[in-house]
Amino acid sequence: MVSPHATNVTGMRSGALEGIRVIDVTSVGMGPFATQFLGDMGAEVIKVESPQGDVFRHTQPTKSAGMGAAFLNLNRNKSSVVLDLKVAQDLAKLKTMVDDADVFVSNLRPSVLKRYGLDAKTRLAANSRLIHCVGMGYGQGGPYADLPAYDDIIQARCGLVDLQSRHSEQPQYVNTIIADKVTGLTMAAAIPVALYEREQSGHGQAIEVPMFETMVAFSLVEHLGHHTYRPPTGSMGYERVLSPNRKPYATRDGFLSLLPYTDAHWQAFFEVAEAPELAHDPRFVRTTVRALHYNALYALVAEKVETQTTAEWLARLATTTIPHAPVITLDTLPQDPHLVATGFFQEVDHPTEGPLLAVSNPVKFSRTPASIRCLAPEFKDKESPQDA
């Protein structure tokens, strides 16, 4: 098992962000996801919590109070300090911490930050090298600027619920906190960029990462579609992805994910499906015409796939370069042979929670690897940072 204080492999340099101090005034999913990434990369992350603690401390499942599984999975490589910002002494302490830090990360609303004197203008005046990053629901300057926002709310407003609902009877959310995590990753990408620029200019700066705009940009990469052109040539939406027949295909005994994509893939599929004549069907001969007939094409694939078992299809497809995979369950991922071979899952010993299963940071650096140096901190109401 990995020690909760495990270090990098002998001979490797410490993480790329070693020496960077981050003051983390975030909770729930978005901000903690971003700051955990920075911590994995070697930054010193001090998590500042209210007297009630991060909300995710109290979600299920949990073995002991204040140590919910979601919290454990979002707050490794951090220490913790409890401060009540309504108490003048605690607020002054936080300002001192921020003024001595490299990075300040918060998901408090801008109006709240300003009220407490934690806004970018005020704190940059005290610490000109500070990178001040705020994850927020909506960008400043628009009518939504100070509205509260959570993942579900942003999924609804950014069009993601609409996309998920195109072929169902009622609106649906994506079954993961995708807005939180995509925005968190965007924050984690933006902060090192600002740190790099600081090395050139000597100056810090403010970063705003709004969930709404981030998710609209994320979704419209492919779905802006015909509205990419001025004037629009049709509706928004990427037809292939929105096809009602784009789904895992039922086999005789299960389901199969299958995606012939290139001309060569489709020709190979028609061969293994024992329908070589389809390679000459004018609807399917090349990408430009297939794009006009995705519904018919995917319906045809479904008809072919349901005639064989999953194992039979996997054997046939193994002789080709066609992208494919069985549909597996979440519970089987720890036994996935690839994840086992790459050491993706780690068994770790938490000081209070005992043995845990942890996921590794997926990014690989050849000289400055990410690491799990300590695990999520306990909740203790005391004034100085605690070791996790």
C-alpha positions in Angstrom: 0.0 0.0 0.0 1.0 3.6 -0.6 1.8 5.6 2.5 -0.4 8.7 3.0 3.0 10.6 3.0 4.4 8.8 -0.1 7.0 10.7 -2.1 8.0 10.6 -5.8 10.0 7.7 -7.2 13.7 7.9 -6.2 15.7 9.7 -8.8 12.8 11.8 -10.0 12.5 15.5 -9.3 9.6 16.7 -7.2 6.4 17.8 -8.9 6.6 20.6 -11.5 4.8 23.1 -9.1 7.0 22.5 -6.1 7.5 25.7 -4.2 4.2 27.2 -5.3 1.8 28.0 -2.4 -1.9 27.9 -3.1 -4.6 29.2 -0.8 -7.7 27.3 -1.6 -11.0 28.8 -0.5 -13.2 26.5 -2.5 -15.8 23.8 -1.8 -17.9 21.1 -3.4 -16.6 20.0 -6.8 -15.3 22.6 -9.2 -12.6 24.4 -7.1 -11.4 21.4 -5.2 -10.9 19.5 -8.4 -8.7 22.3 -9.7 -6.7 22.7 -6.6 -6.2 18.9 -6.2 -4.7 18.9 -9.6 -2.2 21.6 -8.6 -1.5 19.7 -5.4 -0.8 16.5 -7.4 1.7 18.5 -9.4 3.7 19.4 -6.3 2.1 22.7 -5.1 1.5 23.3 -1.4 -2.3 23.7 -1.1 -3.8 25.0 2.1 -7.5 24.4 2.1 -9.5 27.1 4.0 -12.8 25.8 5.3 -15.7 27.4 7.1 -16.7 26.2 10.6 -19.3 24.0 8.8 -16.7 22.4 6.6 -16.8 21.7 2.9 -20.3 20.5 1.9 -18.8 17.4 0.3 -17.5 16.3 3.7 -21.0 15.4 4.5 -22.2 13.5 1.4 -22.7 9.8 1.3 -21.1 7.3 1.3 -19.0 7.9 4.4 -17.4 5.8 7.1 -17.0 8.6 9.6 -18.4 12.1 10.1 -17.0 14.7 7.8 -15.0 12.3 5.6 -17.4 11.6 2.7 -16.1 9.6 -0.3 -16.4 12.5 -2.7 -14.4 14.8 -0.3 -11.7 12.1 -0.1 -11.5 12.0 -3.9 -11.2 15.8 -4.3 -8.9 16.9 -1.5 -5.7 14.9 -1.4 -2.4 16.7 -1.3 -3.9 19.5 0.8 -3.7 20.7 4.4 -6.6 22.3 6.1 -7.4 25.3 8.3 -10.8 26.4 9.6 -11.5 30.1 9.5 -14.7 32.0 10.0 -14.6 34.9 7.6 -17.3 36.7 9.7 -14.8 36.9 12.5 -12.4 39.8 12.0 -9.3 38.0 13.4 -9.9 35.0 11.1 -10.5 37.2 8.0 -7.3 39.1 8.8 -5.4 35.8 9.1 -6.7 34.7 5.7 -5.7 38.0 4.1 -2.2 37.5 5.5 -2.0 34.0 4.1 -3.1 35.2 0.6 -0.6 38.1 0.7 2.1 35.5 1.3 1.0 33.1 -1.4 1.5 32.6 -5.1 -2.0 31.6 -5.9 -5.4 32.3 -4.4 -8.3 30.1 -5.7 -11.9 30.7 -4.7 -15.4 29.9 -5.8 -17.0 32.5 -3.6 -19.2 34.9 -5.6 -17.4 38.1 -6.7 -19.7 40.2 -4.5 -18.8 38.2 -1.5 -15.1 38.4 -2.2 -15.4 42.2 -2.5 -17.3 42.4 0.7 -14.5 40.6 2.5 -11.7 42.5 0.8 -10.6 39.3 -1.0 -11.3 40.6 -4.5 -8.5 40.7 -7.0 -8.0 44.5 -7.0 -7.5 44.6 -3.3 -5.3 41.6 -2.9 -3.2 42.4 -5.9 -2.5 45.8 -4.4 -1.1 44.0 -1.4 0.7 41.2 -3.3 1.5 42.2 -6.9 2.8 38.7 -7.8 -0.4 37.0 -6.8 -2.4 34.8 -9.2 -6.0 35.4 -8.2 -8.3 32.8 -9.7 -12.0 32.8 -9.2 -14.3 30.0 -10.5 -17.8 31.4 -10.7 -21.2 30.6 -12.1 -21.3 33.4 -14.7 -18.8 35.9 -16.1 -18.9 39.4 -14.9 -20.5 42.1 -17.0 -23.7 40.2 -17.9 -27.1 40.0 -16.2 -26.4 36.6 -14.6 -23.1 37.8 -13.0 -24.0 37.3 -9.4 -26.4 34.5 -9.6 -25.6 31.3 -7.6 -24.9 28.3 -9.7 -24.3 24.6 -9.3 -23.5 21.8 -11.8 -27.2 21.0 -12.5 -28.1 24.6 -13.0 -25.3 25.2 -15.5 -26.0 22.0 -17.4 -29.6 23.3 -17.9 -28.6 26.8 -18.9 -25.7 25.9 -21.2 -27.7 23.6 -23.5 -26.3 20.3 -22.2 -29.6 19.1 -20.9 -31.2 19.9 -24.3 -28.5 17.8 -26.0 -29.1 14.9 -23.6 -32.8 15.1 -24.1 -33.0 15.1 -27.9 -34.2 11.5 -28.0 -35.8 11.0 -24.7 -39.2 11.9 -23.3 -38.0 14.4 -20.7 -34.9 16.6 -20.0 -31.9 14.8 -18.5 -28.7 15.7 -16.8 -25.4 14.0 -17.7 -24.8 11.4 -15.0 -21.6 13.1 -13.6 -20.8 16.6 -12.3 -19.4 17.5 -15.7 -19.8 21.2 -15.4 -17.9 21.2 -12.2 -15.1 19.0 -13.5 -14.7 20.7 -16.9 -14.6 24.1 -15.2 -12.2 22.8 -12.6 -9.8 21.5 -15.3 -10.0 24.8 -17.1 -9.0 26.5 -13.8 -6.2 24.0 -13.4 -5.0 24.8 -16.9 -5.2 28.6 -16.6 -3.3 29.0 -13.3 0.0 27.5 -14.5 -0.3 29.7 -17.6 -0.5 32.7 -15.4 2.4 31.5 -13.3 4.5 31.1 -16.5 3.6 34.6 -17.6 4.6 35.9 -14.1 8.0 34.5 -14.6 8.4 36.7 -17.7 6.7 39.9 -16.4 7.2 39.7 -12.6 3.5 40.5 -12.1 0.5 38.5 -11.0 -3.0 38.9 -12.4 -6.7 38.0 -12.0 -8.3 35.1 -13.7 -12.0 34.5 -14.0 -13.3 31.1 -15.0 -17.1 31.2 -15.4 -18.9 27.8 -15.5 -21.6 29.0 -17.9 -19.3 30.3 -20.6 -16.9 27.4 -20.1 -19.6 24.9 -20.7 -21.1 26.7 -23.6 -17.6 26.8 -25.2 -17.1 23.1 -24.3 -20.4 22.0 -25.9 -20.3 24.1 -29.0 -17.0 22.8 -30.3 -18.9 20.4 -32.5 -22.5 21.5 -31.9 -22.1 25.1 -33.1 -22.5 23.4 -36.5 -24.3 25.4 -39.2 -24.2 28.5 -36.9 -20.4 28.6 -37.4 -21.1 30.4 -40.7 -22.6 33.9 -41.0 -25.4 33.8 -41.8 -26.2 30.4 -40.4 -26.7 27.6 -43.0 -28.9 25.5 -40.7 -29.4 24.5 -37.2 -26.9 24.0 -34.4 -26.0 20.4 -33.5 -23.5 17.8 -34.9 -25.7 15.4 -36.7 -23.6 12.2 -36.1 -23.5 12.7 -32.4 -27.3 13.6 -32.2 -28.4 10.6 -34.3 -31.0 8.6 -32.3 -29.3 5.4 -33.4 -25.9 6.5 -32.0 -25.8 4.3 -28.9 -24.2 1.0 -27.7 -25.4 -1.8 -30.0 -27.3 -4.7 -28.6 -25.6 -8.1 -29.3 -27.3 -11.4 -28.7 -26.2 -11.4 -25.1 -25.1 -7.9 -24.2 -23.9 -4.6 -25.7 -21.0 -3.4 -27.8 -19.5 0.1 -28.4 -18.5 0.2 -32.1 -17.3 3.2 -34.1 -16.2 2.7 -37.7 -15.1 6.2 -38.6 -12.8 6.4 -41.6 -13.5 5.0 -45.1 -11.1 2.1 -44.3 -13.0 1.4 -41.1 -16.3 1.2 -42.8 -15.0 -1.1 -45.6 -13.5 -3.4 -42.9 -16.8 -3.4 -41.0 -18.8 -4.3 -44.0 -16.4 -7.2 -44.6 -16.5 -8.6 -41.0 -20.3 -8.1 -41.0 -20.5 -10.3 -44.1 -22.1 -7.5 -46.1 -19.3 -6.4 -48.5 -21.9 -5.1 -51.0 -22.6 -2.2 -48.6 -19.1 -0.8 -49.3 -20.4 0.1 -52.7 -23.7 1.6 -51.5 -23.7 5.3 -52.7 -24.9 6.4 -49.3 -21.9 5.0 -47.5 -18.9 5.1 -49.9 -17.2 8.1 -48.3 -17.3 10.5 -45.4 -19.0 13.3 -47.1 -22.1 11.3 -48.1 -22.1 9.1 -44.9 -22.6 12.3 -43.0 -26.0 12.7 -44.7 -27.1 9.2 -43.8 -26.0 8.6 -40.2 -29.4 7.5 -39.0 -29.7 4.8 -41.7 -26.1 3.7 -41.4 -26.3 3.3 -37.6 -29.6 1.5 -37.9 -28.0 -0.9 -40.3 -25.1 -1.5 -38.0 -27.5 -2.3 -35.2 -29.2 -4.9 -37.4 -25.9 -6.6 -38.1 -24.6 -6.5 -34.5 -27.6 -8.1 -32.9 -27.1 -11.3 -34.8 -23.9 -12.3 -32.9 -22.8 -12.5 -29.3 -20.5 -9.9 -27.8 -17.6 -12.4 -27.7 -18.1 -13.3 -31.3 -18.0 -9.6 -32.3 -14.9 -8.9 -30.2 -13.1 -11.8 -31.9 -14.1 -10.6 -35.4 -13.2 -7.0 -34.6 -9.8 -8.0 -33.2 -8.6 -8.7 -36.7 -9.3 -5.1 -37.7 -8.4 -1.6 -36.7 -12.0 -0.6 -36.1 -12.4 1.2 -32.7 -14.5 -0.9 -30.4 -15.0 -1.9 -26.8 -17.4 -3.9 -24.7 -19.7 -2.0 -22.5 -18.6 -2.6 -18.9 -19.8 -1.5 -15.5 -18.1 1.0 -13.2 -17.6 -1.6 -10.5 -15.3 -3.6 -12.8 -12.9 -0.7 -13.6 -10.5 -1.6 -10.7 -9.9 -5.0 -12.4 -9.5 -3.6 -15.9 -6.3 -5.1 -17.3 -5.0 -1.9 -18.8 -5.6 0.1 -15.6 -4.0 -2.6 -13.6 -1.0 -2.7 -15.9 -0.5 1.1 -15.7 -1.0 1.2 -12.0 -3.8 3.7 -12.3 -5.5 2.6 -9.0 -3.6 2.8 -5.8 -4.4 1.3 -2.4 -3.6 3.9 0.2 -3.8 4.1 4.0 -5.6 7.1 5.4 -4.7 8.1 9.0 -8.4 8.0 10.1 -10.3 6.2 7.3 -8.0 3.3 6.9 -7.5 1.5 3.6 -8.8 3.4 0.6 -8.7 3.0 -3.2 -7.4 6.1 -5.0 -7.2 7.1 -8.6 -3.8 8.4 -9.9 -3.4 11.6 -11.7 -3.6 10.6 -15.3 -1.0 13.0 -16.6 2.5 11.6 -16.9 5.6 13.7 -16.7 9.0 12.1 -17.4 11.0 14.2 -14.9 8.5 15.8 -12.6 5.8 13.3 -12.0 2.5 13.9 -10.2 2.3 12.1 -6.8 0.0 11.4 -3.9 2.0 12.8 -1.0 -0.8 13.1 1.6 -4.5 12.2 1.7 -7.6 14.4 2.4 -7.4 16.2 5.7 -9.6 15.6 8.7 -11.9 18.5 9.8 -10.5 20.1 12.9 -11.4 23.5 14.1 -8.0 25.0 14.8 -6.2 28.0 13.5 -3.1 26.6 11.8 -3.0 24.3 8.8 -3.0 20.6 9.7 -1.3 17.8 8.0 -3.6 15.4 6.2 
